[in-house]
Amino acid sequence: MSLQCPRCHSLKVASFHHAMKIGAAIGTLGGAARGACAALAGSQAGALVAAITGPRGVTLGAVSGAILGGLVGGAGGCALGAQLGDKLDRHVLAHNLCLICGHRFNLPA
């Protein structure tokens, strides 16, 4: 679907996604922090299971759990932040710019 300027009906339109990029970055940081914290809290149960293998198993289990939790949380936070930012871009911020007449506009609701 190509965008058309509502003022001059030109098809030369640029779309900016500032809120989506910022939302994705904030969501990634928040999700990674939340995922790592949850993984560290859950690593206590993993440490009990890994206690059979000794202190190295406990440490390796806790560290790998925190890393994996951070990665999974970061990916989820990034996706959620990008979706929220995209909605903000599309319906609140005038993120489309006509390259012919300079008119800024939103997508219709």
C-alpha positions as a printed Julia matrix, in Angstrom:
109×3 Matrix{Float64}:
  0.0     0.0    0.0
  1.55    3.29  -1.07
  0.83    6.42   0.89
 -0.64    9.47  -0.8
 -0.39   13.03   0.46
 -3.85   14.33   1.43
 -2.92   17.87   0.33
 -1.26   17.48  -3.09
 -2.02   13.77  -3.74
  1.64   13.01  -4.43
  2.91    9.47  -3.92
  6.37   10.63  -2.82
  5.93   10.26   0.92
  8.57    9.48   3.55
  7.62    7.8    6.84
  9.55    8.38  10.05
  9.41    5.88  12.9
 10.99    7.79  15.79
  8.62    6.56  18.51
  8.93    2.97  17.31
 12.74    3.09  17.53
 12.7     4.72  20.97
 10.0     2.33  22.22
 11.98   -0.66  20.98
 15.15    0.54  22.7
 13.42    1.24  26.02
 11.51   -2.05  25.8
 14.73   -3.95  25.15
 16.47   -2.46  28.17
 13.48   -2.96  30.45
 12.8    -6.47  29.21
 16.42   -7.51  29.55
 16.63   -6.16  33.09
 13.35   -7.83  34.07
 14.36  -11.11  32.43
 17.76  -11.16  34.13
 16.22  -10.37  37.53
 13.63  -13.1   37.14
 16.3   -15.54  36.0
 18.52  -14.71  38.97
 15.6   -15.23  41.32
 14.81  -18.54  39.62
 18.45  -19.57  39.64
 18.16  -20.48  43.31
 16.01  -23.44  42.35
 18.46  -24.29  39.59
 21.32  -24.05  42.04
 19.69  -26.69  44.25
 19.37  -29.03  41.28
 22.89  -28.27  40.07
 24.36  -28.75  43.56
 24.89  -32.39  42.65
 27.56  -31.37  40.15
 29.38  -29.14  42.63
 30.14  -25.43  42.9
 30.97  -25.05  39.22
 27.55  -26.35  38.23
 25.82  -23.95  40.61
 27.75  -20.96  39.24
 27.34  -22.01  35.62
 23.62  -22.61  36.1
 23.06  -19.21  37.72
 25.08  -17.26  35.14
 23.61  -19.04  32.12
 20.1   -18.6   33.53
 20.66  -14.86  33.94
 22.04  -14.52  30.4
 19.23  -16.5   28.8
 16.61  -14.68  30.87
 18.05  -11.35  29.8
 18.03  -12.33  26.13
 14.47  -13.64  26.2
 13.22  -10.67  28.23
 15.04   -8.24  25.94
 13.5    -9.76  22.81
 10.01   -9.65  24.32
 10.46   -6.09  25.57
 11.77   -4.98  22.19
  8.77   -6.44  20.37
  6.28   -4.88  22.79
  8.03   -1.49  22.76
  8.17   -1.48  18.95
  4.45   -2.25  18.71
  3.53    0.5   21.14
  5.84    2.97  19.39
  4.38    2.04  16.0
  0.84    2.78  17.25
  2.06    6.09  18.64
  3.76    6.94  15.33
  0.75    6.01  13.22
 -2.05    7.67  15.15
 -0.61   10.4   17.38
  2.58   11.8   15.84
  2.59   13.19  12.31
  5.21   10.76  11.03
  4.53   10.95   7.28
  6.13   13.73   5.23
  5.24   14.61   1.66
  8.47   15.16  -0.24
  6.75   17.45  -2.76
  4.77   19.97  -0.66
  6.28   19.34   2.82
  2.93   18.46   4.45
  3.15   16.24   7.59
  0.24   13.9    8.29
 -0.9    10.77  10.14
 -2.51    7.69   8.72
 -6.29    7.75   8.82
 -7.78    6.11  11.91
